[in-house]
Amino acid sequence: MKRVLPYILSCILLVYLIIVLTFVATKLGEVTCRGVRIAVKNTDVNMFVDEEDIMKAIKKGYGDITNKSIMAVNKDSLERILVKNPMIKSAQVYYSLDGYIHVSIKQREPVLRVMTGEGYYVDSDGKVMPLSSKFTSRVVVATGDISKKYACEKLAPFVMSLRDDSFLDAYIEQLIVRSNEDIVMIPKVGDFRIILGKVENSRERLDKLILFLKNGIAKKGWNHYKEVNLKFDNQVVCVRK
């Protein structure tokens, strides 16, 4: 009997859920749409899309839905329509019995802006996203000899490693990529360039840079050098102005 009881309880729960879902679906079929409630997440960081953009997408796909059956808008279909927007990472749509369609939007998060050709962003998933005429994200800028493959597979992960370090995240403003894939970093403070080298296995060189900035350059002054080279083992090579 003890072995059978969990199975019986599971069956009862399944039947209950079916009854509840059937009841809710029936009720929703009788509900008239009163409007759409939209929530766009992480707008404190990025403002690529807003409520107006979402409403335009809904009207383009379904027309004016007010005072129509709330079920006239297919949730899955609307989610697919919304994520076609290159600035949207995910969309969740659901109905409520009070007559509202709820839309929750998560924007894509750029970590790098590449300024070659027409320019583009690379997001936190390592995917290319276009620049926006509505909003400019404050992220590290990269220039130079940059392919999209290199930007997505190597440069973006490197920038994300900089973001994980609060000091470097606040300090590095721009990356210049040379034809041999060596990286030159431009800081926000100090009139000099930092020669990093390749992005692979760069953690030790970055730690060396942090020590130099905190303990070395402060004694000489931020504008004493024109170049700081991290490519040599166990030392920082500086070129005076």
C-alpha positions as CSV (number, residue, x, y, z in Angstrom):
1,M,0.0,0.0,0.0
2,K,2.9,2.4,0.8
3,R,4.3,1.9,-2.7
4,V,0.9,2.5,-4.3
5,L,0.0,5.7,-2.3
6,P,2.5,8.0,-4.1
7,Y,1.3,6.9,-7.4
8,I,-2.4,7.5,-6.4
9,L,-1.5,11.0,-5.1
10,S,0.3,11.8,-8.3
11,C,-2.7,10.8,-10.4
12,I,-5.0,12.9,-8.2
13,L,-2.7,15.9,-8.5
14,L,-2.6,15.5,-12.3
15,V,-6.3,15.3,-12.6
16,Y,-6.7,18.4,-10.4
17,L,-4.3,20.4,-12.6
18,I,-6.1,19.4,-15.7
19,I,-9.4,20.5,-14.3
20,V,-7.9,23.8,-13.1
21,L,-6.2,24.5,-16.4
22,T,-9.3,23.7,-18.3
23,F,-11.4,26.0,-16.1
24,V,-8.9,28.9,-16.5
25,A,-8.7,28.4,-20.3
26,T,-12.5,28.4,-20.5
27,K,-12.7,31.6,-18.4
28,L,-9.9,33.3,-20.5
29,G,-11.9,32.6,-23.6
30,E,-14.7,34.8,-22.2
31,V,-12.4,37.6,-21.1
32,T,-12.2,40.8,-23.2
33,C,-8.8,42.4,-23.6
34,R,-8.5,45.6,-21.5
35,G,-4.9,46.4,-22.5
36,V,-1.3,45.4,-22.3
37,R,1.0,45.7,-19.4
38,I,4.7,45.8,-20.4
39,A,7.8,45.4,-18.3
40,V,11.2,46.0,-19.9
41,K,14.0,44.7,-17.6
42,N,17.4,46.3,-17.0
43,T,16.4,49.7,-18.3
44,D,18.8,51.3,-15.7
45,V,21.7,50.0,-17.9
46,N,20.3,49.9,-21.4
47,M,17.3,51.5,-23.2
48,F,17.3,49.8,-26.6
49,V,13.5,49.1,-26.5
50,D,10.6,50.6,-24.7
51,E,6.9,50.2,-24.3
52,E,6.2,52.0,-27.6
53,D,8.4,49.5,-29.5
54,I,6.5,46.5,-27.9
55,M,3.1,48.0,-28.7
56,K,4.1,48.6,-32.3
57,A,5.1,45.0,-32.7
58,I,1.8,43.8,-31.2
59,K,-0.2,46.1,-33.4
60,K,1.8,45.0,-36.5
61,G,1.0,41.4,-35.8
62,Y,-2.5,41.6,-34.4
63,G,-3.9,45.0,-35.0
64,D,-5.9,46.8,-32.3
65,I,-6.6,44.1,-29.7
66,T,-8.5,46.2,-27.2
67,N,-12.1,45.0,-26.5
68,K,-11.4,41.7,-28.4
69,S,-11.1,38.3,-26.8
70,I,-7.8,38.2,-24.9
71,M,-7.2,34.8,-26.5
72,A,-7.0,36.5,-29.9
73,V,-3.3,37.1,-29.2
74,N,-1.4,33.9,-29.3
75,K,1.2,34.0,-26.6
76,D,3.8,31.8,-28.3
77,S,3.4,33.6,-31.6
78,L,3.8,37.0,-29.9
79,E,7.0,35.9,-28.1
80,R,8.5,34.7,-31.4
81,I,7.6,38.1,-33.0
82,L,9.2,40.1,-30.2
83,V,12.5,38.2,-30.1
84,K,12.9,38.9,-33.8
85,N,13.9,42.4,-32.6
86,P,17.8,42.2,-32.4
87,M,17.8,44.2,-29.2
88,I,15.6,41.7,-27.3
89,K,17.1,38.6,-25.7
90,S,13.9,37.0,-24.4
91,A,10.2,37.7,-24.1
92,Q,7.5,36.2,-21.9
93,V,3.8,36.7,-22.5
94,Y,0.9,35.6,-20.3
95,Y,-2.8,36.5,-19.7
96,S,-4.6,37.4,-16.5
97,L,-8.3,37.0,-15.7
98,D,-8.6,40.8,-15.2
99,G,-8.3,41.2,-19.0
100,Y,-4.7,42.2,-19.4
101,I,-1.9,40.8,-21.5
102,H,1.4,40.9,-19.7
103,V,4.7,41.2,-21.6
104,S,8.1,40.9,-19.9
105,I,11.1,41.8,-22.0
106,K,14.7,41.2,-21.3
107,Q,17.1,43.2,-23.4
108,R,20.4,42.0,-24.8
109,E,23.4,43.2,-22.9
110,P,26.3,44.6,-24.9
111,V,29.8,44.3,-23.4
112,L,31.8,45.6,-26.4
113,R,31.4,48.1,-29.2
114,V,33.4,47.4,-32.3
115,M,34.0,50.5,-34.5
116,T,34.9,48.9,-37.8
117,G,32.8,49.4,-40.9
118,E,29.3,50.4,-39.8
119,G,30.0,49.2,-36.3
120,Y,28.2,46.8,-34.0
121,Y,28.0,45.5,-30.4
122,V,28.9,42.1,-29.1
123,D,26.6,41.0,-26.2
124,S,27.3,39.0,-23.1
125,D,26.4,35.8,-25.0
126,G,29.1,36.5,-27.6
127,K,26.6,37.4,-30.3
128,V,26.7,40.4,-32.7
129,M,23.9,43.0,-32.2
130,P,23.5,46.2,-34.3
131,L,24.1,49.7,-33.1
132,S,21.0,51.6,-32.0
133,S,19.8,55.0,-33.2
134,K,17.9,55.3,-29.9
135,F,20.6,54.6,-27.3
136,T,24.4,54.2,-27.0
137,S,25.6,51.7,-24.4
138,R,28.6,52.8,-22.4
139,V,30.9,49.8,-23.0
140,V,34.5,49.3,-24.0
141,V,35.2,50.5,-27.5
142,A,37.4,48.4,-29.9
143,T,39.1,49.6,-33.1
144,G,41.6,48.2,-35.5
145,D,41.9,45.0,-37.4
146,I,38.8,43.1,-36.0
147,S,36.8,40.3,-37.6
148,K,33.4,39.4,-36.2
149,K,34.7,35.9,-35.3
150,Y,37.6,37.4,-33.3
151,A,35.3,39.9,-31.7
152,C,32.8,37.3,-30.5
153,E,35.2,34.4,-29.7
154,K,38.2,36.3,-28.2
155,L,37.7,40.0,-27.6
156,A,34.2,39.9,-25.9
157,P,35.3,37.2,-23.4
158,F,38.4,39.3,-22.7
159,V,36.3,42.4,-22.0
160,M,34.0,40.4,-19.7
161,S,37.1,39.3,-17.8
162,L,37.9,43.0,-17.4
163,R,34.4,43.6,-16.1
164,D,34.9,41.0,-13.5
165,D,37.7,43.2,-12.0
166,S,36.3,46.4,-10.6
167,F,39.6,48.2,-11.0
168,L,40.2,47.3,-14.6
169,D,36.5,47.7,-15.4
170,A,36.7,51.4,-14.3
171,Y,40.1,52.0,-15.8
172,I,40.1,50.6,-19.4
173,E,38.3,52.7,-22.0
174,Q,39.4,51.4,-25.4
175,L,41.1,48.5,-27.1
176,I,43.1,48.7,-30.3
177,V,43.6,45.5,-32.1
178,R,46.7,45.2,-34.3
179,S,47.0,43.0,-37.4
180,N,48.9,40.3,-35.4
181,E,46.0,40.3,-32.8
182,D,48.1,42.1,-30.2
183,I,46.0,44.3,-28.0
184,V,46.8,47.9,-27.0
185,M,44.7,49.3,-24.2
186,I,43.8,52.9,-23.8
187,P,43.1,54.0,-20.1
188,K,40.7,56.6,-18.9
189,V,43.4,58.1,-16.7
190,G,46.9,58.7,-17.9
191,D,48.2,59.8,-21.3
192,F,49.9,56.6,-22.4
193,R,49.2,53.3,-24.1
194,I,49.3,49.9,-22.5
195,I,50.7,47.1,-24.7
196,L,49.0,43.9,-23.5
197,G,49.8,41.4,-26.3
198,K,47.5,38.5,-27.1
199,V,44.3,38.1,-25.0
200,E,45.0,34.4,-24.3
201,N,46.4,33.7,-20.8
202,S,46.5,37.5,-20.0
203,R,45.5,37.3,-16.4
204,E,49.1,37.4,-15.1
205,R,49.9,40.4,-17.3
206,L,46.7,42.2,-16.0
207,D,47.7,41.5,-12.4
208,K,51.1,42.9,-13.2
209,L,49.5,46.0,-14.6
210,I,47.3,46.6,-11.5
211,L,50.4,46.4,-9.2
212,F,52.3,48.8,-11.5
213,L,49.4,51.3,-11.6
214,K,48.9,51.2,-7.8
215,N,52.5,51.1,-6.7
216,G,54.7,52.2,-9.6
217,I,53.2,54.9,-11.7
218,A,51.9,56.9,-8.8
219,K,55.4,57.7,-7.8
220,K,56.4,59.0,-11.3
221,G,53.2,60.6,-12.3
222,W,50.4,59.6,-14.6
223,N,51.8,61.5,-17.6
224,H,55.5,60.5,-17.2
225,Y,55.3,57.7,-19.8
226,K,54.0,57.3,-23.3
227,E,53.9,53.5,-23.4
228,V,53.6,50.7,-20.8
229,N,54.5,47.3,-22.2
230,L,53.3,44.1,-20.4
231,K,54.6,41.5,-22.9
232,F,57.9,40.8,-21.1
233,D,58.1,38.2,-18.3
234,N,58.3,39.4,-14.7
235,Q,58.6,43.1,-15.6
236,V,56.9,46.1,-16.9
237,V,58.8,48.0,-19.6
238,C,58.0,51.7,-19.9
239,V,58.9,54.3,-22.5
240,R,59.3,57.8,-21.4
241,K,57.8,60.7,-23.2
